[in-house]
Amino acid sequence: MSMAFSVQRTHIPGECSQIAVIGGGPTGSFFSLFALRMAKMIGREISITIFDPKDFSKDGPGGCNRCGGIISELLVQTLAVEGINLPNSVVRKGINSYTLHTDYGSVFISTPSLERTIATVYRGGGPRGIIGHEKESFDNYLLSLAIEEGAVHQPMRIDSIERKHGKPVLFSKNGHIMEADLAVGAFGVNSTAGKMFASLGFGYSEPPTVNAAIAELHMPEEVIVERFGNSIHLFLLPDRGIKFAAMIPKGSYVTLCILGRKVDAHTVQNFLNKPVVRAVLPEALGYSVACSCLPKMNIGAPKKPFTDRIVMGGDAGSTRLFKDGLGAAYIMGKSIAKTVIFEGTSREDFQKGYYPVYRGIMHDNLFGRILYTVIDQYRSFKILTRAMLKTVEIEQKRDSDDRILSTILWDMFTGNERYRNVFMKSIRPKMHIDMWEGVFRSIGRR
Ligand SMILES: Cc1cc2nc3c(=O)[nH]c(=O)nc-3n(C[C@H](O)[C@H](O)[C@H](O)COP(=O)(O)OP(=O)(O)OC[C@H]3O[C@@H](n4cnc5c(N)ncnc54)[C@H](O)[C@@H]3O)c2cc1C
């Protein structure tokens, strides 16, 4: 059965007026919102249809774009400048600190301003059977902003794409859906849509990924307030398969995220059994695992994210390594919108307008890779772990502008700074003097 659908907006002949967005996560919604705003600014009419089968108000994995739900300080502020103030109905908790746990001790790193500048959210309705369902999901909120601006949401999956007369033509499993002037791929890395675009043969390939693990731990809210406060608990352990893990408090749940190269169905339970984790979260607290999943995480960028009338952004293209993927979704969604509205939709237009932003994220991730390699050394060797803890402990007693290592760790894990800037801070001589002092003090203490 053929399922044609019509869009009631007028088109301007010769202009890019029918835009299909495949994926209604943050990248798809940011693109749509900004493209519609910019088009209005210059008096141009465009029609945007966002295809996504998910209902982001549903609880459990079905309604959720699986993620830790940390909105970086930088993104909270950038959105506020755009006039998008995250409402209380979306924010689950404001965060003002990180607590770093290692096998050799823990240390508290506060935000320099001591304000709750980081927000935690749910990407869907929340954990399966959530208590506190009255809150709204981040993805639903962004999608509703795009709809308010004029986008149309079609709750359906796109199953194949072809090119006819140079234009992308979309199909669902039931048949032809639409011929578009532009297709924006914002489908992330957790579906087979990447294969569909790769099969068009213009050079796009699915981004490389690793598995991550997420579990929602349910416990009484007062226990979370007492144990976690407004702090994200970060674990840097000498475990070869796990790069780092974070526990993110949200109302009467704590989201556990584990990132690494060897993550599988046993990872969550093995992690919860570790002594350092049990010290933070003893079984006696009576928590239960409300739901868990193993989403993929983008760790690299395809070289050709666009061709004529087709462009890929967010996780389907490039994202920030191991952090602030939502910030990257904003940057790329807006950059694609700007290119489409002010430059055009040809390969050359994307090369000129969008690619510098895309490449900027790729280059910045090179610095990120170096920094994570250094952090790997710090978590693998006891003497370095102890030195790091000692240095941070000393720094936390100093003025906020004299805390180099604390700031580096804060910026690394909050996504607050570009990796390049963090790298530049890390090569300051003062930071190395402090670290050596930490090494000697930890040896002395032993
Ligand atoms: C374990 C983990 C923890 C993370 N934690 C954080 C964090 O705390 N903070 C942060 O900033 N980032 C985090 N990220 C990264 C963040 O989740 C992503 O960068 C972000 O979701 C990318 O947004 P997107 O819109 O590009 O893709 P997605 O959020 O994946 O959205 C893609 C959308 O496309 C839809 N779709 C897919 N295929 C089709 C199709 N064929 N037809 C129609 N629709 C389709 C899907 O239903 C989905 O809604 C984390 C990632 C992982 C894996």
The ligand as an ORCA input file, in Angstrom:
! r2SCAN-3c Opt
* xyz 0 1
  C      25.853      6.230     27.380
  C      25.759      7.595     26.781
  C      25.684      8.682     27.631
  C      25.627      9.972     27.095
  N      25.509     10.995     27.964
  C      25.457     12.257     27.502
  C      25.276     13.345     28.401
  O      25.127     13.155     29.604
  N      25.259     14.603     27.889
  C      25.402     14.852     26.551
  O      25.431     16.019     26.152
  N      25.497     13.821     25.664
  C      25.523     12.541     26.107
  N      25.595     11.500     25.226
  C      25.602     11.793     23.784
  C      24.196     12.146     23.277
  O      23.282     11.171     23.691
  C      24.169     12.246     21.739
  O      25.272     12.976     21.294
  C      22.874     12.903     21.248
  O      21.770     12.125     21.601
  C      22.902     13.061     19.733
  O      21.679     13.576     19.292
  P      21.121     13.215     17.827
  O      19.872     13.981     17.674
  O      22.207     13.404     16.840
  O      20.838     11.644     17.872
  P      19.812     10.839     18.776
  O      19.629     11.491     20.072
  O      20.278      9.428     18.746
  O      18.430     10.954     17.986
  C      18.227     10.267     16.790
  C      16.728     10.180     16.512
  O      16.552      9.624     15.210
  C      15.464      8.731     15.214
  N      15.638      7.800     14.112
  C      16.636      6.887     13.956
  N      16.455      6.227     12.786
  C      15.350      6.751     12.200
  C      14.670      6.484     10.976
  N      15.101      5.540     10.143
  N      13.556      7.208     10.687
  C      13.111      8.168     11.532
  N      13.726      8.459     12.703
  C      14.828      7.758     13.027
  C      15.550      8.064     16.595
  O      14.280      7.565     16.984
  C      16.025      9.230     17.468
  O      14.937      9.908     18.053
  C      25.653     10.185     25.707
  C      25.699      9.092     24.845
  C      25.741      7.803     25.369
  C      25.778      6.631     24.451
*
